[in-house]
Amino acid sequence: MGSSQTPLLKKRFYQVKVKSLGITSLKELGQLMGQLQRQAFHKAYGIIWDLAMVEVSTEAIASLAQYYDQQLRCFTFRDFQLSPMVEEFEEILGCPLGGRRPYLFSGFYPSLARISKIVQISAQELDHRKQVENGLVRIPRKCLEVKARILAGRGEWACS
């Protein structure tokens, strides 16, 4: 005769390495913003700036990662699943989409021409500075930070 209890599934634990992002330069750029630019940024992007300045416990992130189900794209605990909806993220970030569609990665990356327009660097210079890692084209952070400081010095905060 079998037991009436359902067998417990063994939980696999993973070793997770959490990298802390160096945001010192981001903080410095934010301090260069005037009150009007900060208000415009808040209106466009909600409280994402405030969230970027929150101290994060890497131990807590590593622990929470044990419960993330990659296939379901949610956190799965013993008796329930936790998966915030887009509307909940809007509320958390304080940034309503206002009819805009959320970003859903579809395998297509913006062109260098589009990026050059946004960061105000010529397409030729971007092409010269781009790097390819694991088949993906990337622009070095240092290059973008230098350009951001130049634009901040001119008081040019708006993106195209």
N, C-alpha and C positions, 0 to 999 in steps of 0.2 A: 504494500500500500504506500502510495506517495503522500508527501506532505501537502497540506492545503495552502501552505505559504508559497508565495512566488519567490523564486530565487533572486537574490540581490545581484545586480550586475556589478562587476568589478570596475571601479573608476580608474582610468589610466591617468597618471600624473605626468606632466611634462616639465622639463627644465626650461624656464623662460628667461631669456636675457632681455632686460629692459634698458634701453639707452635713454639717458637723460639728454634732452636737446639743450644746447647752449643758446640761450635766448638773450644774453647780455646785449648783443648788438640790436636786437629787436626792441629791448627796453630803452636803449639809448635813442633809437629812431623815434620811438613813441614820445620821449621827452622833448623832442624837437617840434612836435606838433603844437600848434597854438590851440586856443579854446575852440575857435570856429572849426578848425580841421578835425578836432577830436569829436565835436558834436556831429559833423557831417559823417565821419567814420562810424559813429555809433548809430546814426540813422540808417546808414547803408548796411551795416554788418551786425547790428545788435550788440550784445555784450561779449562778443568773441575776444575782444582785447582784454577784458577783465578776466576771462577764462584762461587766456594765455599767460597771465601773470600769477595764477594760482600755483602754489608749491604742490608738487605731486609726489606722493610716496611710491617709490619704485617697488617696494615690497608689497604694497596693496595691489598694484597693477599686476605683478607677477602672480599673486594669489588669485585674483579675480580671473586672470587668463585661464586658470585651470577649469573654469566653468563655461568657457566660450566654446560653442559648437560651430565649427567652421562651415559645415554643410548646411545647417539651418540658419546660420548667420544671426545667432542670438545666444544669450546666456541660458544654459539649461541647468536647473537645480533639481533636486530630487523630485519634488512634487509640482514644479511649474517651470515655465519658460519665461524669460524676461527679454522682450524685444521692443524697444521704444519705436513708436510710429513717427513718421515725418512730422506730424503735428506736435508730437511731444518734444522732438528736437527743436522745432520752432520756438516752443515755449521755454525750453531750457536755455537756448541761446538768446532769447529775446529778439529774434530776427525772423519775423514772418516772411514767408516766400511771396506773399502778395500776388498770387496768380502765376508766379514764375514756377517753372518745373524744377524739382530737385535735381542735383547732379547725379546722374547714373552713368558710371563708366561704361563705355561701349567699345573700348578697344582703340579708339581714335584719340590721338593727342593733337593739341593745337599746333599749327604750323609755326616755323620760325618767324615768318612774316607777321603773324598775329601776335606772337610774344614780343617781337621787336616794337610793334606799335604800342603795346601796353607798357613796356618798361622803357620806352623811348631810347632804344639803342638800335643802330642801323642793323639791317638784316645781315650785311656782310660781316660786321663786327661780331654779331651773335654766332654766325656760322664759324668764324675763326675761333671763338671762345668755347664752343660747345664741346662736350665730351660724351663718349659713348661708353656706357657701363651695362653689362648684361643685355645688350641689344637695345637699350633705351638711351635716347638722347637726353642729356641733362646740361643745364647751365650752372656753372659753379656758383655756390651761394655767395662767395666773396665778391664776385663780379656784380651780382645783383645788389649786394649791400653797398658797394661803392657807388653804384648808380643811384640807389635810394638816398644816400647821404647828399649827393650832388643835387638831386631834385628837392630834397628837404631844405638845403641851403638856399635854393631859389624860391622856396615856398610853394612848390608845385606838388600838391598832394593828390590831385584827382587822377584817376585812371581813365584811359580811353575805353 
